[in-house]
Amino acid sequence: MLSQELKRQALNAYRNGLRATRIAFGPDKMLLVASRKKMKEGMLNPPKDLNIPKPVTVEKQIKHLNDVALFLRRNIVQGVKKDKDTSGKVRYHLNIHKETELGDNESIKKTKRALAAEGGGCCGGGKNLYKQ
């Protein structure tokens, strides 16, 4: 039997997940309903193959749901296909919101610098591939 505190945490995690699906999939009603249905199924009957360290406990399941909600909020951006522009190219509208994680390219730049310092790309090939 779950303690009142664990029940409260589970309910808060579930609500957090529902809010995250609304933010990530709001305009796409089919995907919104499907993601919420999947979340409800996962809460009622947790899958055996969750990527959670064993043994699986209620606390770990709550943390997993909160992590999934955070991932949805920060990393899922939906695109909607728009009409072609005047040049005939198809355009997409991206649903980037205030919680979308917008990274910079510093990690990419560091990798290129590291490769250049080591003489090239993969396996030592491409000696002049990345010039500083």
Backbone as CSV, one residue per row, in Angstrom:
resi,resn,N_x,N_y,N_z,CA_x,CA_y,CA_z,C_x,C_y,C_z
1,MET,0.843,-1.186,0.000,0.000,0.000,0.000,0.885,1.245,0.000
2,LEU,0.505,2.216,-0.793,1.287,3.442,-0.910,0.953,4.418,0.205
3,SER,1.973,5.124,0.663,1.746,6.164,1.663,1.062,7.355,0.994
4,GLN,0.482,8.221,1.810,-0.176,9.421,1.288,0.826,10.295,0.531
5,GLU,2.046,10.358,1.036,3.086,11.175,0.388,3.411,10.645,-1.008
6,LEU,3.557,9.314,-1.140,3.841,8.733,-2.455,2.668,8.922,-3.403
7,LYS,1.456,8.806,-2.905,0.270,9.039,-3.749,0.264,10.474,-4.261
8,ARG,0.592,11.424,-3.371,0.634,12.834,-3.760,1.717,13.070,-4.809
9,GLN,2.893,12.492,-4.606,3.985,12.644,-5.567,3.624,12.035,-6.925
10,ALA,2.971,10.879,-6.902,2.568,10.224,-8.148,1.542,11.074,-8.888
11,LEU,0.585,11.618,-8.172,-0.429,12.462,-8.795,0.200,13.730,-9.375
12,ASN,1.129,14.335,-8.634,1.826,15.529,-9.134,2.649,15.203,-10.383
13,ALA,3.305,14.060,-10.391,4.088,13.655,-11.565,3.162,13.435,-12.765
14,TYR,2.025,12.829,-12.532,1.050,12.590,-13.608,0.537,13.920,-14.163
15,ARG,0.197,14.847,-13.284,-0.251,16.181,-13.725,0.859,16.896,-14.492
16,ASN,2.085,16.764,-14.004,3.241,17.358,-14.673,3.370,16.787,-16.092
17,GLY,3.179,15.476,-16.211,3.229,14.829,-17.519,2.117,15.310,-18.441
18,LEU,0.918,15.484,-17.900,-0.203,15.980,-18.713,0.074,17.394,-19.212
19,ARG,0.604,18.240,-18.333,0.950,19.609,-18.760,2.023,19.586,-19.849
20,ALA,2.994,18.716,-19.685,4.077,18.626,-20.676,3.539,18.184,-22.036
21,THR,2.596,17.243,-22.046,2.026,16.813,-23.330,1.238,17.950,-23.970
22,ARG,0.561,18.753,-23.158,-0.189,19.889,-23.714,0.767,20.903,-24.344
23,ILE,1.902,21.133,-23.695,2.881,22.086,-24.230,3.505,21.533,-25.510
24,ALA,3.888,20.271,-25.490,4.590,19.689,-26.642,3.661,19.397,-27.813
25,PHE,2.460,18.901,-27.537,1.582,18.415,-28.606,0.260,19.159,-28.709
26,GLY,0.108,20.271,-28.016,-1.165,20.981,-27.930,-1.957,21.121,-29.216
27,PRO,-1.376,21.669,-30.268,-2.153,21.852,-31.499,-2.506,20.537,-32.209
28,ASP,-1.757,19.499,-31.970,-1.965,18.206,-32.637,-2.828,17.322,-31.739
29,LYS,-4.137,17.409,-31.913,-5.069,16.730,-31.007,-4.897,15.214,-31.011
30,MET,-4.635,14.624,-32.165,-4.479,13.170,-32.227,-3.270,12.713,-31.406
31,LEU,-2.150,13.401,-31.577,-0.939,13.039,-30.833,-1.095,13.355,-29.346
32,LEU,-1.790,14.439,-29.025,-2.037,14.794,-27.636,-2.839,13.699,-26.937
33,VAL,-3.912,13.244,-27.565,-4.744,12.193,-26.977,-3.958,10.886,-26.867
34,ALA,-3.202,10.540,-27.911,-2.428,9.294,-27.904,-1.356,9.312,-26.814
35,SER,-0.664,10.444,-26.648,0.390,10.516,-25.631,-0.194,10.441,-24.223
36,ARG,-1.347,11.060,-24.026,-1.984,10.997,-22.711,-2.510,9.597,-22.407
37,LYS,-3.015,8.939,-23.426,-3.487,7.563,-23.242,-2.323,6.654,-22.859
38,LYS,-1.199,6.824,-23.547,-0.002,6.024,-23.261,0.508,6.304,-21.843
39,MET,0.465,7.554,-21.438,0.911,7.915,-20.098,0.002,7.281,-19.047
40,LYS,-1.300,7.315,-19.282,-2.239,6.715,-18.336,-2.005,5.210,-18.234
41,GLU,-1.810,4.551,-19.375,-1.523,3.110,-19.375,-0.245,2.819,-18.591
42,GLY,0.763,3.662,-18.785,2.023,3.481,-18.079,1.902,3.680,-16.585
43,MET,1.005,4.573,-16.165,0.791,4.782,-14.728,0.046,3.599,-14.111
44,LEU,-0.946,3.083,-14.828,-1.753,1.988,-14.284,-1.041,0.648,-14.373
45,ASN,-0.345,0.407,-15.484,0.373,-0.853,-15.712,1.765,-0.546,-16.235
46,PRO,2.714,-0.250,-15.358,4.059,0.123,-15.818,4.685,-0.989,-16.656
47,PRO,5.264,-0.634,-17.795,5.921,-1.648,-18.626,7.111,-2.257,-17.899
48,LYS,7.386,-3.492,-18.194,8.482,-4.211,-17.529,9.853,-3.764,-18.045
49,ASP,9.895,-3.204,-19.261,11.175,-2.876,-19.888,11.552,-1.404,-19.756
50,LEU,11.045,-0.723,-18.732,11.422,0.672,-18.528,12.927,0.780,-18.327
51,ASN,13.469,1.851,-18.793,14.899,2.083,-18.637,15.168,2.680,-17.252
52,ILE,14.771,1.926,-16.232,14.934,2.344,-14.844,15.775,1.281,-14.148
53,PRO,16.773,1.708,-13.366,17.589,0.713,-12.651,16.720,-0.192,-11.781
54,LYS,17.065,-1.469,-11.758,16.316,-2.449,-10.975,16.756,-2.381,-9.528
55,PRO,15.948,-2.676,-8.566,14.539,-3.013,-8.692,13.706,-1.757,-8.941
56,VAL,12.638,-1.912,-9.687,11.756,-0.796,-10.007,10.886,-0.507,-8.783
57,THR,10.964,0.719,-8.310,10.153,1.135,-7.163,9.224,2.247,-7.605
58,VAL,8.251,2.551,-6.788,7.318,3.631,-7.094,8.077,4.951,-7.202
59,GLU,9.034,5.156,-6.325,9.823,6.387,-6.360,10.558,6.533,-7.692
60,LYS,11.132,5.435,-8.192,11.853,5.474,-9.470,10.888,5.726,-10.623
61,GLN,9.680,5.164,-10.547,8.693,5.399,-11.589,8.249,6.860,-11.597
62,ILE,8.086,7.445,-10.416,7.714,8.859,-10.323,8.813,9.732,-10.907
63,LYS,10.059,9.431,-10.565,11.186,10.191,-11.122,11.245,10.037,-12.638
64,HIS,11.009,8.828,-13.129,11.021,8.581,-14.571,9.950,9.428,-15.273
65,LEU,8.754,9.478,-14.721,7.688,10.274,-15.332,8.038,11.752,-15.314
66,ASN,8.601,12.244,-14.224,9.020,13.647,-14.175,10.128,13.934,-15.187
67,ASP,11.048,12.993,-15.364,12.116,13.157,-16.365,11.548,13.182,-17.782
68,VAL,10.574,12.320,-18.045,9.930,12.297,-19.368,9.213,13.620,-19.617
69,ALA,8.517,14.121,-18.607,7.814,15.398,-18.748,8.789,16.528,-19.048
70,LEU,9.908,16.542,-18.356,10.922,17.565,-18.594,11.478,17.456,-20.014
71,PHE,11.731,16.232,-20.462,12.218,16.017,-21.819,11.201,16.525,-22.845
72,LEU,9.933,16.215,-22.649,8.898,16.683,-23.579,8.877,18.201,-23.650
73,ARG,8.955,18.837,-22.507,8.895,20.300,-22.477,10.090,20.944,-23.164
74,ARG,11.267,20.398,-22.934,12.476,21.051,-23.423,12.895,20.638,-24.823
75,ASN,12.580,19.417,-25.237,13.203,18.885,-26.445,12.270,18.534,-27.598
76,ILE,10.979,18.539,-27.389,10.059,18.188,-28.470,9.498,19.466,-29.076
77,VAL,9.714,19.623,-30.359,9.183,20.759,-31.101,8.466,20.199,-32.318
78,GLN,7.206,20.531,-32.458,6.458,20.042,-33.608,6.517,21.053,-34.735
79,GLY,6.556,20.531,-35.942,6.524,21.364,-37.128,5.240,21.126,-37.894
80,VAL,4.682,22.209,-38.429,3.460,22.127,-39.227,3.793,22.599,-40.634
81,LYS,3.470,21.771,-41.606,3.742,22.105,-42.999,2.812,23.228,-43.440
82,LYS,3.406,24.259,-43.995,2.643,25.411,-44.490,2.652,25.393,-46.014
83,ASP,1.922,26.303,-46.586,1.887,26.409,-48.046,3.243,26.818,-48.594
84,LYS,3.414,26.599,-49.877,4.654,26.991,-50.533,4.755,28.505,-50.572
85,ASP,5.994,29.000,-50.476,6.197,30.440,-50.563,6.272,30.857,-52.027
86,THR,6.613,32.108,-52.274,6.633,32.627,-53.641,7.681,31.950,-54.516
87,SER,8.735,31.406,-53.905,9.776,30.726,-54.693,9.428,29.256,-54.937
88,GLY,8.316,28.791,-54.382,7.898,27.410,-54.585,8.412,26.438,-53.538
89,LYS,9.122,26.940,-52.544,9.643,26.076,-51.483,8.569,25.852,-50.419
90,VAL,8.529,24.632,-49.898,7.596,24.318,-48.832,8.155,24.887,-47.528
91,ARG,7.298,25.477,-46.735,7.704,26.072,-45.467,7.063,25.314,-44.316
92,TYR,7.743,25.336,-43.174,7.243,24.710,-41.961,7.208,25.740,-40.849
93,HIS,6.183,25.651,-40.031,6.095,26.488,-38.836,6.438,25.595,-37.652
94,LEU,7.462,25.980,-36.870,7.877,25.209,-35.704,7.240,25.782,-34.449
95,ASN,6.720,24.902,-33.616,6.090,25.308,-32.368,7.155,25.417,-31.272
96,ILE,7.977,26.448,-31.378,9.006,26.700,-30.367,8.363,27.560,-29.291
97,HIS,8.424,27.110,-28.056,7.771,27.802,-26.948,8.812,28.232,-25.933
98,LYS,8.374,28.898,-24.892,9.318,29.480,-23.925,10.125,28.433,-23.162
99,GLU,9.659,27.192,-23.102,10.392,26.155,-22.380,11.295,25.319,-23.293
100,THR,11.263,25.580,-24.587,12.112,24.840,-25.512,13.570,25.154,-25.212
101,GLU,14.369,24.110,-25.102,15.788,24.274,-24.818,16.498,24.683,-26.105
102,LEU,17.001,25.881,-26.110,17.721,26.389,-27.268,19.200,26.411,-26.920
103,GLY,19.919,25.446,-27.414,21.335,25.362,-27.117,22.148,26.254,-28.044
104,ASP,23.391,26.422,-27.689,24.299,27.125,-28.585,25.171,26.075,-29.258
105,ASN,26.060,26.500,-30.087,26.893,25.564,-30.838,28.274,25.398,-30.229
106,GLU,28.443,25.756,-28.973,29.757,25.678,-28.349,30.296,24.247,-28.321
107,SER,29.442,23.271,-28.036,29.925,21.891,-27.984,30.374,21.422,-29.365
108,ILE,29.694,21.870,-30.395,30.094,21.504,-31.753,31.433,22.155,-32.092
109,LYS,31.583,23.416,-31.722,32.831,24.120,-31.992,33.994,23.471,-31.258
110,LYS,33.771,23.070,-30.020,34.832,22.424,-29.251,35.250,21.120,-29.916
111,THR,34.286,20.368,-30.405,34.590,19.110,-31.059,35.428,19.355,-32.313
112,LYS,35.077,20.341,-33.094,35.837,20.640,-34.305,37.259,21.073,-33.941
113,ARG,37.396,21.884,-32.899,38.732,22.314,-32.478,39.557,21.114,-32.023
114,ALA,38.922,20.219,-31.290,39.632,19.036,-30.798,40.077,18.172,-31.970
115,LEU,39.204,18.000,-32.946,39.570,17.211,-34.122,40.702,17.877,-34.901
116,ALA,40.649,19.186,-35.035,41.697,19.898,-35.762,43.036,19.762,-35.039
117,ALA,43.005,19.847,-33.721,44.241,19.736,-32.937,44.852,18.350,-33.054
118,GLU,44.007,17.355,-33.282,44.499,15.983,-33.392,44.826,15.588,-34.820
119,GLY,44.705,16.503,-35.745,45.127,16.213,-37.110,44.035,15.778,-38.056
120,GLY,42.783,15.879,-37.685,41.745,15.550,-38.654,40.534,14.887,-38.053
121,GLY,39.841,14.159,-38.888,38.578,13.542,-38.493,38.754,12.149,-37.942
122,CYS,37.811,11.323,-38.211,37.770,9.961,-37.696,38.990,9.162,-38.128
123,CYS,39.535,8.419,-37.212,40.639,7.488,-37.490,41.874,8.196,-38.050
124,GLY,42.036,9.476,-37.753,43.204,10.215,-38.194,43.117,10.699,-39.638
125,GLY,42.018,10.401,-40.306,41.861,10.850,-41.693,41.437,12.298,-41.757
126,GLY,41.456,12.859,-42.918,40.996,14.234,-43.105,41.858,15.260,-42.397
127,LYS,43.160,15.179,-42.626,44.115,16.012,-41.913,43.755,17.487,-41.932
128,ASN,43.303,17.980,-43.048,42.969,19.404,-43.156,41.447,19.631,-43.149
129,LEU,40.724,18.670,-42.615,39.273,18.725,-42.625,38.771,19.932,-41.825
130,TYR,39.311,20.123,-40.657,38.868,21.228,-39.789,40.050,22.154,-39.542
131,LYS,40.032,23.274,-40.181,41.101,24.251,-40.004,40.664,25.248,-38.947
132,GLN,41.610,25.638,-38.104,41.282,26.596,-37.032,41.380,28.001,-37.539
